[in-house]
Amino acid sequence: MHNINLYDTILSPVVTEKSTSLSEQNKIVFKVPKNSNKLVLKKNIEKIFKVNVIKINILNKKSKNKFTRGRKVKIKGYKKAIITLKKGQSIDLTTGI
């Protein structure tokens, strides 16, 4: 994890109905690399966005098989982090990194 750049710890924001409803509770959801951990994630998010991170929850989304047009397709799994920010702070996802 030491050789990862500051901006490599966040792959993309997850924008779904559930993640946008979490933004009312000062929570933001990001897709992160498989080998990332909470401590490095917290330090890098605080440096990049200049916010105070209170808590980080990490979920592993498993890969699954799906049938599309009669063919079996494998959907890759990923790791996502739900980041809780200090009250009153927010991250604007529309500006980009």
N, C-alpha and C positions, 0 to 999 in steps of 0.2 A: 504493500500500500504506500510505501515511501516514494516510489518513483512516479506516482500519479500527479499530474499537474492540478493546479487549483480549480480550473474550469472543467476538468475531466470527471469530477465527482458528481456532477449533475448532467444526466443525459438529456432529459426533456421534462417539461412540466406535464402532469396528467390533468387534462381538462375534460371532465365528465360532469354529469349532473350532481353526483355525489361529492366530487371534489370541490365544485363551486359552492355547494351548500356548506361545506366545511370551512370555507373562507369567512363565513360570518362568525365563526368561533376562533378566528386568528390562526387557522391551520391551512397549510399549503402542501400539496402532494407533488413529489418529483419522482421520476424514474431514475434509478441510480445503478451503477455497475454492480455485478454479482459479488465482488470482493470488497465492497465498501463497508465501513463500520460507523457506529454512531459518533464516536469521538472525532474522527477526521471529518465527517460530514458536518458536524456542528461548527467546528473551527472554520471550515471553508465557506459555509453559508454565511456565517457572521462576517467574514472578510469580504465576500463578494457583494452582499446586499446591504451591509452595515445595519443589521438588526440584531436583537437579542433573542436567542433561541432558548426556550424553556425546556422543551421535551422533544424527543424524536422517537417515533414508532416505525419499525421496519417490518415489511411484509414480503414474503417470497411468493410470487404468483407462479404456480406450476404450469408447465407446458401441457397442452392437451391436444387430442386428435379431433378433427372436425370434418364432416363431409360437405364438400362444396362442388356442386354440379356433378355429383356422382363419383367424385374422386376424394380419396382420403388425404387430408392436408394436416400437417402438424403445425400448431400455433406455438411459437416460442414463449417460454416463460421469462419473467423478469423480476427484478427486485424494486419495490417502491418504498419511499420514505414519506411519512406524514409528519410534518414539522410544525410544532406549536410555537408561535411567536409570543413575545411579551404583549400585553394588552395595549392597544392603541397603535401598534406597528403593523405594517403590511408590506407585501412585495408586489410590485406591479409586473405581472407576467407579460403584458403586451409590449413592453419596451425591449425585451430580449436581454441576453447576457452580453 
